[in-house]
Structure formats: C-alpha cells, structure tokens
Amino acid sequence: MTPEDREIQERTRRFVDDALIPWEVHAEEHEGRIPSETHEAHVAKARELGLASMNMPTELGGGGFTMLQQVLVSEQIGRVTNALGWCVHTPPAWAPSVCTPEQLERWIVPAVRGERHECYAITEEGAGSDVDAIESTATRDGDEYVLRGTKMHVTSYNTADWIFFQAKLAGGDHEGEHALFFVDKDTPGVRLIGEPRYSHTYPDTHALLAFDDVRVPTSHLVGAEGDGMSFTHEWFRYERLMIAARCCGAMERLIDQATAFAKERVQFGQPIIEFQAIGHMLADSLIDLWASRLMTYELARGIDAGIDVKIQHAQCSMAKLHASEAAGRVADRAVQIFGGRGYMRENVAERFYRELRVDRIWEGTSEIQRNIVADQLAKRGARHLLGEESGA
Ligand SMILES: Cc1cc2nc3c(=O)[nH]c(=O)nc-3n(C[C@H](O)[C@H](O)[C@H](O)COP(=O)(O)OP(=O)(O)OC[C@H]3O[C@@H](n4cnc5c(N)ncnc54)[C@H](O)[C@@H]3O)c2cc1C
C-alpha cells in the first residue's frame, strides 16, 4: 500500500469507529433508524472526508479512487452494522461512459453530489438467479417507451429518487433483448405494492413494485437497445468485490471483539481463551479473514493493473464467494464464543450473524458464483483464471 492508501484506510477507520459504531445499538432498537440530523451529519462527514462517490471520476466531482482504495474504504465500512455505512454512497461507476450528457446532468451528476439517489429494479418473482427470465417489457410507442412489469427486493426504494428498471424489449429490431431505463420515482404508473421486512434491521427498505404502463421518453434508455445486461454485469462485478471487502471488515471486527471477550470472560477459574476449543475458533476465524483479504486486495490490484475483464468476472465471483462464506463462519463462531450474550441484539455478533447472511444471496448466490467459476474454468483453465498467463 502507498502512504496515500494507508491514509485513506485510517481516515475511514476513524470515521467508522468515532461516528458510526456508537449508533449501532440505537439503530437496532429503532427499526434501523437514527435521528435524521445524525444521519445527515454522517453523510456530510463522509463527503468532507472525500469518501462520497469515491468510485466516480474526478471530472464529475467524484473521488477517482483506485480500486484498491475503494476496497480499503469498503472494508472499513463493513466493520459497522445496521447499514450505518451506507452514508458513503457510490453511484453507478459504469454510467459516465454510456450516459448521454442530458442523463449525466439529470441523474448521475446529482448522484455524485449526493443530491439524488438511485435504486435497481431487476429481480422479479419468476426471475432471480436467472435474470434472463424477466417478464417486464418495454414497448416503443413513438418518442416513448411503455414499461410494464412487477419487481421485487428493490433495495433503498424508500430513499431513492429514481429507479434503474430492466426490461425485455417487446417488438422492434431488438425484440426479447434487455434494456435499462431511468425511471423517476414519481412517474405515473410506478406503484409501491409493499415493503416486507427482512432479517436485518436496516433503515432502507426492499420494495415490491409495479410498473403499470409507465411512459418514459426514449431519452431515458441507457445506452442502446439490447445493452441492458452488460451494465448489470459490470455492476455485479463491482458489487461482488465490494461485498468481499465489506465481509473482510466484518470479520476483523468480529475477531477483535470475540478475542477481547474471550480474554476477559472467566469460567472454571480461567479466561475462556485458554480453552483450546475457543482458541481454535478464533484461529480458524483469523485464517478465514487473512485468506479473504489476500484475495480481495489482490483482485483490486489486478483490476487497477487492467487485467482481462473475463478474469475479473471469475475472480470477483471467487472473492465474493470465499469472503461471504468465510464471514458467515466467523459470525457463527463469534456468537458461540459470546455464549448467551452472542444471542442478544445489543451484541455485534448477533447483528452480524443476521446481516452477513444476505451476502451469500444478493448480487448472485453462492451457487451462481460457483457456476460462473466452473464455467470460466472449463473455458479458460486454472492458470489463466489465476492470472498467471495474463502478466497480472
Ligand atoms: C436483501 C435483498 C436485497 C436485494 N436487493 C435487490 C435490488 O436492489 N435489486 C434487485 O434487482 N434485486 C435485489 N435482490 C435480489 C437478489 O439479487 C436475488 O435474491 C438473488 O439474485 C437470488 O434470486 P432469488 O432470490 O430469486 O433466488 P432463486 O434464483 O430462486 O434461487 C433459489 C435457490 O436456488 C439456487 N439456484 C438457482 N439457480 C441455480 C443454478 N443454476 N444452479 C444451482 N443453484 C441454483 C439458488 O442459489 C438459491 O439457493 C435482493 C435480495 C435480497 C435478499
């Protein structure tokens, strides 16, 4: 790491420790919510520290961080529960290269400034892992598209101003291909069906949404007709790497807290860390963290060095899969080490035990990551996927 990398890491760590972690228990006890002025202060502080839109180009007002620097920030953000770290907003980094000047001005630049926020409506009742099974449609009608469909699990709908809506084109030269649209939330026909509760205690909801003949001008199409899936894949790669980074942060926090507890908790006349069964759980957890961190940092460095996008795709799946499964094991062991206290919501291990579970599901389940890796392995071979033949 360069001195600048270390400084960014330290700056974020201090912010997480001093400003965010102290609010976790309050958030847990108040359905994920903290006072709005505190949340706004967190957002403002993240911006002042240069963390907001760290992934966006400096020309648009973003941080222009390297991928390694983004991983270092995300890792620290991962140390905090209850989505308090979501005060660091990262708009879609793929957008500037494909959006029109009007789209940049209306949606992306305000997102970089933190004035407007997006959410993603891709998943449907019948189409989760199999994104190509979506039934939502976009039908061209003169200078407009008519959008129809029902979407589920739309994260952050309650805080968003616009929705990225993915549909299949109905009619025209690209019939059946995917397309992505900007849809402002207040467009007639966008209808909230419900906001079910999930395992974690987060302020952001995951909405079930209907699009009833929603009309948008053709200028709301992202890129060209048929491009829809490529943006989604790019976003998946980014999010998978950042999930790996956040899982590393969560593991570090869990190991720190469980170790401190094990050194102090006395049973049968001795600190429980002196029982080999407890020490081994902590040792296995540290090994899980180290392996995950090595993969995550190495991949980020590879992306910064410009490794082939197919290798990136497979390596993002490997890192996400490994780190999310490792984090699940570490959280489980931490609950065990804390004993009955580990089952209390005021305990960090209890919260992470629930919160980390989704990292094996969203942005592609563990099974889908394994499918991607196996498919790439069959096509390209192990040496290539491990970067040995690419010079990375
Ligand atoms: C909290 C949360 C937030 C989310 N946020 C968003 C969001 O903002 N926007 C959005 O569009 N989506 C979002 N999602 C959806 C998420 O991406 C999907 O849940 C995920 O891709 C899995 O789809 P599914 O739930 O329909 O499961 P399914 O695809 O039905 O899978 C069910 C099971 O079958 C397995 N399976 C499926 N296919 C295969 C296969 N080929 N081989 C082996 N096993 C397989 C899966 O791994 C899983 O175990 C969110 C989900 C959650 C839980």
The ligand as a Gaussian input file, in Angstrom:
#p B3LYP/6-31G(d) Opt

LIG

0 1
 C      -31.989000      -8.085000       0.948000
 C      -32.018000      -8.246000      -0.541000
 C      -31.818000      -7.121000      -1.340000
 C      -31.871000      -7.235000      -2.724000
 N      -31.749000      -6.107000      -3.495000
 C      -32.011000      -6.173000      -4.818000
 C      -32.083000      -4.988000      -5.603000
 O      -31.865000      -3.871000      -5.111000
 N      -32.429000      -5.096000      -6.913000
 C      -32.666000      -6.305000      -7.492000
 O      -32.976000      -6.329000      -8.671000
 N      -32.568000      -7.460000      -6.782000
 C      -32.257000      -7.421000      -5.457000
 N      -32.191000      -8.580000      -4.705000
 C      -32.433000      -9.860000      -5.339000
 C      -31.237000     -10.810000      -5.348000
 O      -30.302000     -10.418000      -6.307000
 C      -31.802000     -12.221000      -5.566000
 O      -32.479000     -12.590000      -4.370000
 C      -30.734000     -13.231000      -5.899000
 O      -30.148000     -12.981000      -7.151000
 C      -31.289000     -14.659000      -5.913000
 O      -32.503000     -14.749000      -6.607000
 P      -33.784000     -15.429000      -5.927000
 O      -33.934000     -14.838000      -4.574000
 O      -34.941000     -15.292000      -6.839000
 O      -33.413000     -16.936000      -5.726000
 P      -33.575000     -18.109000      -6.826000
 O      -32.911000     -17.710000      -8.083000
 O      -34.989000     -18.545000      -6.878000
 O      -32.700000     -19.252000      -6.155000
 C      -33.223000     -20.107000      -5.146000
 C      -32.131000     -21.118000      -4.821000
 O      -31.836000     -21.907000      -6.000000
 C      -30.458000     -21.808000      -6.299000
 N      -30.230000     -21.826000      -7.736000
 C      -30.867000     -21.073000      -8.679000
 N      -30.342000     -21.329000      -9.888000
 C      -29.351000     -22.241000      -9.710000
 C      -28.428000     -22.878000     -10.556000
 N      -28.389000     -22.627000     -11.869000
 N      -27.554000     -23.763000     -10.023000
 C      -27.567000     -24.024000      -8.685000
 N      -28.426000     -23.436000      -7.837000
 C      -29.290000     -22.549000      -8.332000
 C      -30.010000     -20.506000      -5.671000
 O      -28.625000     -20.470000      -5.463000
 C      -30.826000     -20.488000      -4.388000
 O      -30.191000     -21.284000      -3.443000
 C      -32.085000      -8.504000      -3.318000
 C      -32.259000      -9.622000      -2.495000
 C      -32.224000      -9.505000      -1.129000
 C      -32.432000     -10.724000      -0.271000

